[in-house]
Amino acid sequence: MSKAPQRPTGLSGQEEEDLRAREKGYDDEASALPEPDPDAHAPSDPPAPSLERHRPLADAEKGGMLPKRGTVAPPLDDPDDDDPGPSRS
């Protein structure tokens, strides 16, 4: 008939809990997460879209809504430049 190991007496409540946890195989210094596989690789982020491949305004340029890239638009006449404004009398 095997005898259970003798437990120390006079332990505080916290010491008693720690002893029970160690008897069950709990390691308080171990990580809560499993150890990662050393041969595993982290998933890589997808490459950032290049501005050269995708230009958001290209559709507007193709549709004639915007001038082609590099085209200089003529200056617009500002009607307020010719307006004398209210008379100051």
MOPAC internal coordinates of N, CA, C and O (Angstrom, degrees):
PM7 1SCF
backbone

  N    0.0000 0     0.00 0     0.00 0    0    0    0
  C    1.4425 1     0.00 0     0.00 0    1    0    0
  C    1.5218 1   107.98 1     0.00 0    2    1    0
  O    1.2310 1   121.08 1   -60.68 1    3    2    1
  N    1.3583 1   115.54 1   119.32 1    3    2    1
  C    1.4616 1   118.46 1  -179.21 1    5    3    2
  C    1.5105 1   109.89 1   -85.82 1    6    5    3
  O    1.2310 1   122.27 1   -35.20 1    7    6    5
  N    1.2695 1   113.25 1   144.80 1    7    6    5
  C    1.4588 1   120.27 1  -178.11 1    9    7    6
  C    1.5110 1   110.04 1  -101.51 1   10    9    7
  O    1.2310 1   119.89 1   -40.79 1   11   10    9
  N    1.3311 1   117.82 1   139.21 1   11   10    9
  C    1.4625 1   121.59 1   175.71 1   13   11   10
  C    1.5195 1   108.62 1   -66.80 1   14   13   11
  O    1.2310 1   120.30 1   -34.12 1   15   14   13
  N    1.3396 1   117.03 1   145.88 1   15   14   13
  C    1.4656 1   118.44 1   179.10 1   17   15   14
  C    1.5222 1   110.69 1   -61.51 1   18   17   15
  O    1.2310 1   121.92 1   -35.13 1   19   18   17
  N    1.3033 1   113.93 1   144.87 1   19   18   17
  C    1.4683 1   120.17 1   179.96 1   21   19   18
  C    1.5191 1   109.71 1   -71.95 1   22   21   19
  O    1.2310 1   121.30 1   -46.23 1   23   22   21
  N    1.3210 1   115.12 1   133.77 1   23   22   21
  C    1.4638 1   120.25 1   177.42 1   25   23   22
  C    1.5262 1   107.87 1   -93.22 1   26   25   23
  O    1.2310 1   120.91 1   -36.20 1   27   26   25
  N    1.3137 1   115.86 1   143.80 1   27   26   25
  C    1.4658 1   117.96 1   176.49 1   29   27   26
  C    1.5303 1   110.48 1   -65.43 1   30   29   27
  O    1.2310 1   121.17 1   -29.67 1   31   30   29
  N    1.2888 1   115.37 1   150.33 1   31   30   29
  C    1.4640 1   120.00 1   178.69 1   33   31   30
  C    1.5202 1   109.26 1  -105.87 1   34   33   31
  O    1.2310 1   121.24 1   -18.63 1   35   34   33
  N    1.3205 1   115.23 1   161.37 1   35   34   33
  C    1.4609 1   120.17 1   177.19 1   37   35   34
  C    1.5248 1   113.24 1    79.01 1   38   37   35
  O    1.2310 1   120.22 1  -155.72 1   39   38   37
  N    1.3256 1   117.18 1    24.28 1   39   38   37
  C    1.4692 1   119.88 1   178.64 1   41   39   38
  C    1.5257 1   110.15 1   -84.43 1   42   41   39
  O    1.2310 1   121.06 1   -30.84 1   43   42   41
  N    1.3312 1   115.58 1   149.16 1   43   42   41
  C    1.4626 1   119.29 1   174.75 1   45   43   42
  C    1.5259 1   108.19 1   -73.94 1   46   45   43
  O    1.2310 1   120.28 1    -9.39 1   47   46   45
  N    1.3109 1   117.07 1   170.61 1   47   46   45
  C    1.4572 1   121.36 1  -179.73 1   49   47   46
  C    1.5201 1   112.12 1   -59.91 1   50   49   47
  O    1.2310 1   120.56 1   137.26 1   51   50   49
  N    1.3286 1   116.54 1   -42.74 1   51   50   49
  C    1.4661 1   120.29 1  -179.84 1   53   51   50
  C    1.5213 1   110.52 1   -67.05 1   54   53   51
  O    1.2310 1   120.05 1   138.04 1   55   54   53
  N    1.3272 1   117.51 1   -41.96 1   55   54   53
  C    1.4645 1   120.57 1   178.92 1   57   55   54
  C    1.5279 1   110.96 1   -63.38 1   58   57   55
  O    1.2310 1   120.74 1   141.45 1   59   58   57
  N    1.3344 1   116.20 1   -38.55 1   59   58   57
  C    1.4664 1   121.21 1   178.25 1   61   59   58
  C    1.5392 1   110.42 1   -63.08 1   62   61   59
  O    1.2310 1   120.42 1   136.21 1   63   62   61
  N    1.3391 1   116.80 1   -43.79 1   63   62   61
  C    1.4740 1   120.74 1   178.36 1   65   63   62
  C    1.5259 1   110.90 1   -63.43 1   66   65   63
  O    1.2310 1   120.49 1   137.17 1   67   66   65
  N    1.3248 1   116.66 1   -42.83 1   67   66   65
  C    1.4648 1   120.55 1   179.63 1   69   67   66
  C    1.5282 1   111.11 1   -62.31 1   70   69   67
  O    1.2310 1   120.36 1   138.36 1   71   70   69
  N    1.3332 1   116.92 1   -41.64 1   71   70   69
  C    1.4549 1   121.30 1   179.60 1   73   71   70
  C    1.5293 1   110.77 1   -64.09 1   74   73   71
  O    1.2310 1   120.31 1   136.29 1   75   74   73
  N    1.3277 1   117.02 1   -43.71 1   75   74   73
  C    1.4718 1   120.48 1   178.68 1   77   75   74
  C    1.5327 1   110.49 1   -63.04 1   78   77   75
  O    1.2310 1   120.71 1   138.79 1   79   78   77
  N    1.3320 1   116.24 1   -41.21 1   79   78   77
  C    1.4648 1   120.01 1  -179.69 1   81   79   78
  C    1.5222 1   110.42 1   -64.11 1   82   81   79
  O    1.2310 1   119.89 1   138.24 1   83   82   81
  N    1.3328 1   117.81 1   -41.76 1   83   82   81
  C    1.4622 1   121.12 1   179.36 1   85   83   82
  C    1.5266 1   111.20 1   -66.46 1   86   85   83
  O    1.2310 1   120.77 1   143.93 1   87   86   85
  N    1.3394 1   116.13 1   -36.07 1   87   86   85
  C    1.4650 1   119.61 1   177.86 1   89   87   86
  C    1.5302 1   111.04 1   -64.60 1   90   89   87
  O    1.2310 1   120.45 1   148.01 1   91   90   89
  N    1.3217 1   116.74 1   -31.99 1   91   90   89
  C    1.4687 1   121.00 1   179.46 1   93   91   90
  C    1.5239 1   111.66 1   -81.75 1   94   93   91
  O    1.2310 1   120.29 1   173.05 1   95   94   93
  N    1.3189 1   117.04 1    -6.95 1   95   94   93
  C    1.4568 1   119.99 1   178.10 1   97   95   94
  C    1.5177 1   113.91 1    97.85 1   98   97   95
  O    1.2310 1   119.56 1  -168.58 1   99   98   97
  N    1.3143 1   118.44 1    11.42 1   99   98   97
  C    1.4617 1   121.29 1   179.33 1  101   99   98
  C    1.5146 1   109.31 1   -79.49 1  102  101   99
  O    1.2310 1   120.93 1   -47.83 1  103  102  101
  N    1.3274 1   115.84 1   132.17 1  103  102  101
  C    1.4598 1   121.44 1   177.39 1  105  103  102
  C    1.5183 1   107.78 1  -112.71 1  106  105  103
  O    1.2310 1   120.21 1   -70.76 1  107  106  105
  N    1.3325 1   117.20 1   109.24 1  107  106  105
  C    1.4652 1   120.46 1  -176.10 1  109  107  106
  C    1.5237 1   112.80 1   -70.13 1  110  109  107
  O    1.2310 1   119.75 1   165.68 1  111  110  109
  N    1.3151 1   118.08 1   -14.32 1  111  110  109
  C    1.4604 1   120.45 1   178.03 1  113  111  110
  C    1.5287 1   111.92 1   -94.78 1  114  113  111
  O    1.2310 1   120.44 1   175.53 1  115  114  113
  N    1.3197 1   116.76 1    -4.47 1  115  114  113
  C    1.4647 1   120.01 1   179.66 1  117  115  114
  C    1.5211 1   109.70 1   -80.46 1  118  117  115
  O    1.2310 1   121.25 1   -23.02 1  119  118  117
  N    1.3068 1   115.21 1   156.98 1  119  118  117
  C    1.4587 1   121.28 1   178.43 1  121  119  118
  C    1.5158 1   109.65 1   -74.70 1  122  121  119
  O    1.2310 1   120.69 1   -30.54 1  123  122  121
  N    1.3209 1   116.28 1   149.46 1  123  122  121
  C    1.4571 1   120.58 1   177.58 1  125  123  122
  C    1.5222 1   110.73 1   -73.53 1  126  125  123
  O    1.2310 1   120.20 1   156.71 1  127  126  125
  N    1.3201 1   117.23 1   -23.29 1  127  126  125
  C    1.4618 1   121.51 1  -179.89 1  129  127  126
  C    1.5242 1   109.57 1   -97.11 1  130  129  127
  O    1.2310 1   120.24 1   -31.43 1  131  130  129
  N    1.3057 1   117.15 1   148.57 1  131  130  129
  C    1.4678 1   118.75 1   177.55 1  133  131  130
  C    1.5258 1   110.51 1   -66.65 1  134  133  131
  O    1.2310 1   121.42 1   -26.19 1  135  134  133
  N    1.3064 1   114.88 1   153.81 1  135  134  133
  C    1.4599 1   119.70 1   179.00 1  137  135  134
  C    1.5267 1   109.16 1   -66.40 1  138  137  135
  O    1.2310 1   119.82 1   -44.42 1  139  138  137
  N    1.3314 1   117.94 1   135.58 1  139  138  137
  C    1.4686 1   119.52 1   179.61 1  141  139  138
  C    1.5267 1   110.60 1   -70.52 1  142  141  139
  O    1.2310 1   121.04 1   -27.46 1  143  142  141
  N    1.3096 1   115.62 1   152.54 1  143  142  141
  C    1.4520 1   121.87 1   176.72 1  145  143  142
  C    1.5294 1   107.73 1   -66.56 1  146  145  143
  O    1.2310 1   119.62 1   -56.05 1  147  146  145
  N    1.3339 1   118.33 1   123.95 1  147  146  145
  C    1.4742 1   118.83 1  -176.90 1  149  147  146
  C    1.5255 1   112.99 1   -64.58 1  150  149  147
  O    1.2310 1   119.95 1   158.42 1  151  150  149
  N    1.3352 1   117.70 1   -21.58 1  151  150  149
  C    1.4645 1   120.40 1   179.46 1  153  151  150
  C    1.5215 1   112.57 1   -90.88 1  154  153  151
  O    1.2310 1   120.42 1   176.33 1  155  154  153
  N    1.3242 1   116.80 1    -3.67 1  155  154  153
  C    1.4690 1   120.09 1  -177.14 1  157  155  154
  C    1.5253 1   109.85 1   -77.61 1  158  157  155
  O    1.2310 1   121.44 1   -30.20 1  159  158  157
  N    1.3100 1   114.86 1   149.80 1  159  158  157
  C    1.4638 1   121.13 1   177.25 1  161  159  158
  C    1.5131 1   108.49 1  -113.77 1  162  161  159
  O    1.2310 1   120.85 1   -37.60 1  163  162  161
  N    1.3093 1   115.98 1   142.40 1  163  162  161
  C    1.4623 1   120.46 1   177.11 1  165  163  162
  C    1.5188 1   108.72 1   -70.81 1  166  165  163
  O    1.2310 1   120.35 1   -36.87 1  167  166  165
  N    1.3364 1   116.93 1   143.13 1  167  166  165
  C    1.4687 1   117.93 1   177.32 1  169  167  166
  C    1.5228 1   109.39 1   -65.16 1  170  169  167
  O    1.2310 1   121.14 1   -46.00 1  171  170  169
  N    1.3022 1   115.42 1   134.00 1  171  170  169
  C    1.4655 1   118.42 1  -178.05 1  173  171  170
  C    1.5175 1   109.83 1   -83.75 1  174  173  171
  O    1.2310 1   121.27 1   -27.83 1  175  174  173
  N    1.3006 1   115.18 1   152.17 1  175  174  173
  C    1.4562 1   120.98 1   176.65 1  177  175  174
  C    1.5225 1   108.61 1   -71.74 1  178  177  175
  O    1.2310 1   120.45 1   -33.31 1  179  178  177
  N    1.3175 1   116.75 1   146.69 1  179  178  177
  C    1.4683 1   117.69 1   176.81 1  181  179  178
  C    1.5256 1   109.52 1   -65.69 1  182  181  179
  O    1.2310 1   120.07 1   -31.70 1  183  182  181
  N    1.3118 1   117.47 1   148.30 1  183  182  181
  C    1.4641 1   118.90 1  -179.31 1  185  183  182
  C    1.5239 1   111.01 1   -63.60 1  186  185  183
  O    1.2310 1   121.30 1   -36.22 1  187  186  185
  N    1.3118 1   115.13 1   143.78 1  187  186  185
  C    1.4661 1   120.12 1   179.21 1  189  187  186
  C    1.5237 1   109.15 1   -68.47 1  190  189  187
  O    1.2310 1   120.59 1   -38.50 1  191  190  189
  N    1.3181 1   116.48 1   141.50 1  191  190  189
  C    1.4693 1   117.85 1   179.93 1  193  191  190
  C    1.5277 1   110.49 1   -65.81 1  194  193  191
  O    1.2310 1   121.05 1   -42.67 1  195  194  193
  N    1.2940 1   115.59 1   137.33 1  195  194  193
  C    1.4571 1   120.92 1  -179.66 1  197  195  194
  C    1.5183 1   109.35 1   -85.10 1  198  197  195
  O    1.2310 1   120.88 1   -40.46 1  199  198  197
  N    1.3060 1   115.92 1   139.54 1  199  198  197
  C    1.4587 1   120.05 1   178.10 1  201  199  198
  C    1.5236 1   111.24 1   -68.77 1  202  201  199
  O    1.2310 1   120.32 1   156.75 1  203  202  201
  N    1.3280 1   117.00 1   -23.25 1  203  202  201
  C    1.4596 1   119.58 1   179.06 1  205  203  202
  C    1.5255 1   110.88 1   -70.52 1  206  205  203
  O    1.2310 1   120.38 1   146.42 1  207  206  205
  N    1.3232 1   116.88 1   -33.58 1  207  206  205
  C    1.4583 1   119.89 1  -178.13 1  209  207  206
  C    1.5196 1   111.94 1   -81.04 1  210  209  207
  O    1.2310 1   120.10 1   149.23 1  211  210  209
  N    1.3083 1   117.42 1   -30.77 1  211  210  209
  C    1.4637 1   120.49 1  -174.95 1  213  211  210
  C    1.5230 1   109.19 1  -133.19 1  214  213  211
  O    1.2310 1   120.84 1   -64.28 1  215  214  213
  N    1.2964 1   116.00 1   115.72 1  215  214  213
  C    1.4622 1   120.52 1   176.74 1  217  215  214
  C    1.5144 1   107.05 1  -113.88 1  218  217  215
  O    1.2310 1   119.27 1   -62.97 1  219  218  217
  N    1.3269 1   118.99 1   117.03 1  219  218  217
  C    1.4614 1   121.30 1  -176.16 1  221  219  218
  C    1.5225 1   113.75 1   -58.91 1  222  221  219
  O    1.2310 1   119.47 1   151.15 1  223  222  221
  N    1.3132 1   118.61 1   -28.85 1  223  222  221
  C    1.4629 1   120.64 1  -176.49 1  225  223  222
  C    1.5243 1   113.02 1   -91.48 1  226  225  223
  O    1.2310 1   120.26 1  -178.27 1  227  226  225
  N    1.3253 1   117.11 1     1.73 1  227  226  225
  C    1.4665 1   119.85 1  -177.06 1  229  227  226
  C    1.5225 1   111.74 1   -61.07 1  230  229  227
  O    1.2310 1   119.81 1   140.53 1  231  230  229
  N    1.3315 1   117.97 1   -39.47 1  231  230  229
  C    1.4676 1   120.27 1   179.55 1  233  231  230
  C    1.5234 1   111.00 1   -63.05 1  234  233  231
  O    1.2310 1   120.39 1   139.64 1  235  234  233
  N    1.3308 1   116.86 1   -40.36 1  235  234  233
  C    1.4649 1   120.21 1   179.41 1  237  235  234
  C    1.5284 1   110.39 1   -66.95 1  238  237  235
  O    1.2310 1   120.29 1   143.24 1  239  238  237
  N    1.3238 1   117.06 1   -36.76 1  239  238  237
  C    1.4629 1   120.14 1   177.36 1  241  239  238
  C    1.5248 1   110.42 1   -66.67 1  242  241  239
  O    1.2310 1   120.55 1   137.81 1  243  242  241
  N    1.3363 1   116.55 1   -42.19 1  243  242  241
  C    1.4670 1   120.05 1  -179.76 1  245  243  242
  C    1.5238 1   110.92 1   -65.45 1  246  245  243
  O    1.2310 1   120.36 1   145.24 1  247  246  245
  N    1.3235 1   116.91 1   -34.76 1  247  246  245
  C    1.4593 1   120.70 1  -179.59 1  249  247  246
  C    1.5135 1   113.50 1   -81.14 1  250  249  247
  O    1.2310 1   119.52 1   177.91 1  251  250  249
  N    1.3229 1   118.52 1    -2.09 1  251  250  249
  C    1.4508 1   121.29 1   178.86 1  253  251  250
  C    1.5174 1   113.78 1    81.80 1  254  253  251
  O    1.2310 1   119.96 1  -170.42 1  255  254  253
  N    1.3258 1   117.68 1     9.58 1  255  254  253
  C    1.4657 1   120.43 1   179.95 1  257  255  254
  C    1.5224 1   111.35 1   -80.59 1  258  257  255
  O    1.2310 1   120.19 1   155.35 1  259  258  257
  N    1.3145 1   117.24 1   -24.65 1  259  258  257
  C    1.4584 1   122.71 1   178.16 1  261  259  258
  C    1.5184 1   108.10 1  -128.39 1  262  261  259
  O    1.2310 1   120.33 1   -29.21 1  263  262  261
  N    1.3407 1   116.98 1   150.79 1  263  262  261
  C    1.4667 1   118.01 1   175.36 1  265  263  262
  C    1.5244 1   109.43 1   -68.03 1  266  265  263
  O    1.2310 1   120.47 1   -25.31 1  267  266  265
  N    1.3141 1   116.71 1   154.69 1  267  266  265
  C    1.4604 1   121.32 1   178.67 1  269  267  266
  C    1.5216 1   109.54 1   -60.46 1  270  269  267
  O    1.2310 1   121.15 1   -28.03 1  271  270  269
  N    1.3038 1   115.40 1   151.97 1  271  270  269
  C    1.4586 1   120.24 1  -179.54 1  273  271  270
  C    1.5216 1   109.07 1   -60.78 1  274  273  271
  O    1.2310 1   120.87 1   -47.43 1  275  274  273
  N    1.3093 1   115.94 1   132.57 1  275  274  273
  C    1.4514 1   121.34 1  -178.97 1  277  275  274
  C    1.5190 1   112.87 1    95.75 1  278  277  275
  O    1.2310 1   119.84 1   168.07 1  279  278  277
  N    1.3283 1   117.90 1   -11.93 1  279  278  277
  C    1.4614 1   121.42 1   179.18 1  281  279  278
  C    1.5215 1   108.62 1   -80.93 1  282  281  279
  O    1.2310 1   121.04 1   -47.17 1  283  282  281
  N    1.3311 1   115.62 1   132.83 1  283  282  281
  C    1.4580 1   119.85 1   177.91 1  285  283  282
  C    1.5186 1   107.84 1   -97.29 1  286  285  283
  O    1.2310 1   120.69 1   -56.23 1  287  286  285
  N    1.3133 1   116.29 1   123.77 1  287  286  285
  C    1.4664 1   120.51 1   179.70 1  289  287  286
  C    1.5223 1   109.29 1   -80.81 1  290  289  287
  O    1.2310 1   119.99 1   -35.13 1  291  290  289
  N    1.3270 1   117.63 1   144.87 1  291  290  289
  C    1.4660 1   119.49 1   177.41 1  293  291  290
  C    1.5281 1   109.68 1   -66.45 1  294  293  291
  O    1.2310 1   120.10 1   -28.30 1  295  294  293
  N    1.3310 1   117.42 1   151.70 1  295  294  293
  C    1.4609 1   119.07 1   179.59 1  297  295  294
  C    1.5275 1   110.37 1   -65.80 1  298  297  295
  O    1.2310 1   121.41 1   -35.80 1  299  298  297
  N    1.2903 1   114.90 1   144.20 1  299  298  297
  C    1.4629 1   120.28 1   178.43 1  301  299  298
  C    1.5221 1   109.42 1   -87.37 1  302  301  299
  O    1.2310 1   120.88 1   -36.26 1  303  302  301
  N    1.3182 1   115.92 1   143.74 1  303  302  301
  C    1.4614 1   119.85 1   174.60 1  305  303  302
  C    1.5187 1   107.84 1   -73.44 1  306  305  303
  O    1.2310 1   121.32 1   -50.32 1  307  306  305
  N    1.3074 1   115.07 1   129.68 1  307  306  305
  C    1.4643 1   119.51 1   177.78 1  309  307  306
  C    1.5208 1   107.19 1   -94.07 1  310  309  307
  O    1.2310 1   120.06 1   -67.39 1  311  310  309
  N    1.3212 1   117.48 1   112.61 1  311  310  309
  C    1.4672 1   118.64 1  -177.10 1  313  311  310
  C    1.5243 1   112.51 1   -61.64 1  314  313  311
  O    1.2310 1   119.89 1   158.29 1  315  314  313
  N    1.3145 1   117.82 1   -21.71 1  315  314  313
  C    1.4664 1   119.40 1  -179.60 1  317  315  314
  C    1.5249 1   111.89 1   -73.19 1  318  317  315
  O    1.2310 1   119.62 1   160.08 1  319  318  317
  N    1.3361 1   118.33 1   -19.92 1  319  318  317
  C    1.4637 1   120.38 1   179.02 1  321  319  318
  C    1.5321 1   111.32 1   -68.12 1  322  321  319
  O    1.2310 1   120.04 1   145.59 1  323  322  321
  N    1.3273 1   117.52 1   -34.41 1  323  322  321
  C    1.4690 1   121.59 1  -178.25 1  325  323  322
  C    1.5217 1   112.35 1   -88.07 1  326  325  323
  O    1.2310 1   120.83 1   166.30 1  327  326  325
  N    1.3096 1   116.01 1   -13.70 1  327  326  325
  C    1.4687 1   120.20 1  -177.33 1  329  327  326
  C    1.5297 1   109.10 1   -76.87 1  330  329  327
  O    1.2310 1   119.93 1   -59.04 1  331  330  329
  N    1.3425 1   117.74 1   120.96 1  331  330  329
  C    1.4646 1   119.53 1  -179.76 1  333  331  330
  C    1.5291 1   112.10 1   -68.97 1  334  333  331
  O    1.2310 1   120.04 1   162.28 1  335  334  333
  N    1.3112 1   117.53 1   -17.72 1  335  334  333
  C    1.4577 1   119.95 1  -179.93 1  337  335  334
  C    1.5081 1   111.23 1    82.08 1  338  337  335
  O    1.2310 1   120.69 1     4.46 1  339  338  337
  N    1.3051 1   116.28 1  -175.54 1  339  338  337
  C    1.4760 1   118.33 1  -179.45 1  341  339  338
  C    1.5290 1   110.30 1   -68.18 1  342  341  339
  O    1.2310 1   121.97 1   -35.61 1  343  342  341
  N    1.2916 1   113.83 1   144.39 1  343  342  341
  C    1.4730 1   117.97 1   179.90 1  345  343  342
  C    1.5241 1   108.84 1   -73.33 1  346  345  343
  O    1.2310 1   121.66 1   -38.53 1  347  346  345
  N    1.3081 1   114.44 1   141.47 1  347  346  345
  C    1.4712 1   118.99 1  -179.09 1  349  347  346
  C    1.5217 1   107.89 1  -108.63 1  350  349  347
  O    1.2310 1   120.79 1   -93.72 1  351  350  349
  N    1.2854 1   116.09 1    86.28 1  351  350  349
  C    1.4568 1   117.41 1   179.96 1  353  351  350
  C    1.4949 1   112.11 1  -112.79 1  354  353  351
  O    1.2310 1   120.10 1   180.00 1  355  354  353

